[in-house]
Amino acid sequence: MSQRREVEARLALFDELSGILGAMRSFALAELRKVGKREASQQQVVESLAAALQDLSGALPAAFYADSAETRADIWLLFGSVRGFCGSFNEDVMRFWQGAADGQAPLILVGERLHSLFSGHASACCLDGAEGGLDAPAAIDRILAAVAELRLGGDYGLVAGIRDEQGARSQRLWPLPRSVGPTSAELPLTYQPAGEVATGVAEHYLFHSLLALMLRSIRVENHMRLMQMETALRHLERGGEDLQRQRNRLRQEEIVEEIELMVGRR
């Protein structure tokens, strides 16, 4: 009897865990859909700003572009997760950075789960990440403030490290990539001086490029979390089925023992 009660207690625990994981899976699925829609719109914004920057490229200094800038040190910006249970998401970003970057380069870590993996990096700047698309713009403001503070000590470039569908990768954000390099022969008419307008567009391009990367990172994070939840739920389902069979077998043995006792009394 005591063994069957122990099995039933474990079954109740499995049911409770299944309910919790099911709720977490639903949350991850809902966030995945919301971020996916917002990411598509954000990418269109980036493309529009890139086109505007091409039109105004003649008003920007040549040093704004990666193919014209002198060799400089880079600030590495790594996008991690705020919440856990997303597989190797943060570890993939960390391993990529270790293989691609100079260990002495300035480092900005975005996401609380990523902070603990870099506890030995004394010069790392740790920033709060974004749980979803709604608080992503505020996280970008924190990133830009940290970048501006680091650039006071020198003319640094900016490279972002993220985890997307193909794995961890990097993307150069400053100096500007060649895709938005000089193409226009004539400048468009602007109310303010073209140089000021071009600089403002470049700042907007950087902001929205960072936001697009963060939304992509959040989407992939939630996709990996969803896969992790489904794997855990399948494991609990198989374990629950095994416990149910074990409980039924124990109950059958108890019934047999009760019948034997009843027959023996006669």
Buried (B, 14 or more C-beta within 10 A) or exposed (E): EEEBEBBBEBBEEBEEBBEEBEEBBEBBBEBBEBBBEBBEEBBEBBEEBBEBBBBBBBBBEEEBBBEBBEEEEBBBBBBBBBBEBBBBBBBBBBBBBEEEBEEEBBBBBBBBBBBEBBEEBEEBBBBBBBBBBEBBBEBBEBBBEBBEEBBEEEEBBBBBBBBBEEEBBBBBBBBBBEEBBBEEEEBEEBEEEBBEBBBEBBEBBBBBBBBBBBBBBBBBBBBBBBBBBBEBBEEBEEBBEEBBEBBEEBBEEEEEEEEEEEEEEE
